Each structure stands twice: as structure tokens, then as C-alpha cells.
Amino acid sequence: MASPPGSAGPRRAGWYPDPEGSSWRYWDGARWTGARSSAIPPAGPNLERDDLRSWALAAHLSALLSILAIGLSFIGPLVAYLANRDKPFVRDHAREALNFNLSFLICLAALLLLLIVAELPLTWVLVGSVVGWLALICVAAVKAGQGEEYRYPVSIRFVR
């Protein structure tokens, strides 16, 4: 076999699913070797790309941790943005998460103000907003983990 299954052409050296079984097998860049593993494959040449994905994923999910720890969902994405401004993939995801969470905070404050001052029955709107916030963060985190770009559908672009 000239290249790992599922590839359009030559692939980098690394661990790939074994074409002959249910384990992992090492591809040296030109041919399959005898090295096999049933465990999760060790880190390979894609380590930097995986690190970038992890940071991008953390930029989105840190909003959940931030809101639980200190009540402000934009702190986690802000830290990820400031720590990775020199990495375009992470910077884009962190900026999206930061903008979305700042937008959400403003909308949440407006809803709470209307709920308290105007005594409007907006409880279900408030609950729906929080559920939507959670769902969009989960979608963004999945896209970041897959290495894809993502833009939140409802967000004010504070940071460009």
C-alpha cells in the first residue's frame, strides 16, 4: 500500500488506524512499519496543531469555567486571546469567544434590567438565552476541536 487509507496522497509519518485490524500502526511517510499499538497513539508530528486546537477549545470552554468561578464569562476567552495573539487559529477562536461572551453579558444585563425595573415577565426569555448560550459554546468548542473556523451567529464584534 502506497499511502495510509483515506488519504489523497502521501501523508506525514505518524500513527494511523491499521488497515488490517482494529489497532494503530506506524506509517513512516513511505510505508507501513511493523510497529503496532492498541493504545491511543503517542504524540507525533502534529503535536503543535493539536496544541493549537486545545487552546482554541479552551478559549470557548473557559467561558463556562469563568462564569462558574467569578460570574463573568468573558474572562477565560480574554486570557486565551491575550496569551495567544501570535497564533492566528487560536487568536480567531479566542476573539470569537470573547466577542460572543461580551455580547451575551450585555444582553443578559438588559434582560435583567427589564425584568427588575419594568417587571416584564421575561423569565422564559432569560432561561432560553442561557440555554442558547450553552448550546452555541458547545458547537464552537466542537468546531475548534475539529480544527475548523467558527463564527457565532449572534455576536457584536467588539474585538476585531
N, C-alpha and C positions, 0 to 999 in steps of 0.2 A: 504494500500500500504506500503511495507516494506522499500522502498528507493525512492528517487526522480527519476522521469523519466529520462531516458538517462544515468543512472549511472550503472556501472557494480556491484557495491556493496554499502555498507553503505557510506554515504557522511557526511562531516562535517556539523555542524549546520550553517544555513545561509538562505538567501533569494533565492528562485528558482522560475521559472515560474510555475504558478498554473496549476496542471493537469486538473482542472475542469473549467478553464476560461482563460481570457486574462490578468490577473493581476499577481502580485507576491505573494507568500505565504511562510511563515517561516517554515523551516524544522529544528527541534530541535536536529537532529542527530539520532533520533529513529522513529519519527512520524511527520506528518503534524500537525501544530497548527492551531488555528482559526485566527491567525494574517494574514491579507491580506493588500496589498498595490498596488495602481495603479501607484504610482510614481516610480522613479528609486530606487532600493533597497539601503538601508543605508549600510555603510561600515560594513563588517563582519570580520570573522577571516582571510580572505585572504588579509587584508589591506597591510601587508608587501610585499606580492607577487605583488600586484598591484603597490605599490610604486617602486619596482624594475623595473617593466615593464615601468613605467612612466620615470624613469631615463634612461633606455635603449632607449626608444623612443626619449627622449630629446637629447641623445648623437648623434643620426642621424640627427634629425631635426635642431639641433643647428648649423649645418654647413650652413644651409640656412640663418639663422639669422646672423651668423658671417660674411658671405660673403657680406651681405647687409650692415651691420654696419661698419665693418672695412676692408673688402676686403680680408680677409684671412679665408678660410672655415675650417681650422683645429683648430682654437681657441676654438670653442664650444665643439667639441669632446675631446680636450685636458683637458678642465676644468672638463668635466664629468668623464674622466678617472682618473684624479688626486683626485677628490672628492670621488670616489667610488672604489678605488683599493682593498678594503677589501670585496667587494661583487662580487663574480665570474660572475654572469649573466650580471650585468651592466658593469663590467670590460671588459668582452669579447666583448660586443657590442660597448663600447666606443673605445676599441683598434681597432676593425674593422673599425669604422667610422674614427678614427684618421689616420690609415694607408691608407685608401682609399682617404681621402682628401689630405694627403701629396702627394700621388701618382698623384692625379689629378692636384695638383698645379705644380708639376714638368713637367708633360705632357703639361699643358697649357702654361707654360713658354717656353718650347721647341717649341711648335707650334707658339707662338707669335714671338719668335726669328726667326724662319724660314720665317714667314710672313713678318717681317720687313727687315731682313738682306738679305735673298735670294730672296725676292719679289715673292715668290711662291704663287699661287692662292689657299690658304688653308682656305679661309673664311668659306666654307661649312663644312670642317672638324672641324673647330673651333666651329661652331654652333652645329654640330652633337655631338661633345664631351660634350658640356654644356647640351644639351637635354638628352644625356645618363647619365650624372652625376645626373641630377634631377630625372630621372626615377629610377636609382639604389638607390638613397637615399630614395625615396618613398617606394620602395619594402622593403628595410631594415627596415624602420620605421614600416611598416605593420607587418613584422615578429616579430619585438621587441614588438609591442603592443599585439601580439597574444601569447607572451611568448616563441617563438621559437628561436633557434640559427640561425644565418645567417652569411655567408661569402660572401664578394663582389667577383664577378668573376674575376675582373681585379684590382689587388692591390699589391703593393710591401710591404712586411712585415718589416717595419722599427721597430715597437714596437712589441715585442713578449710576 
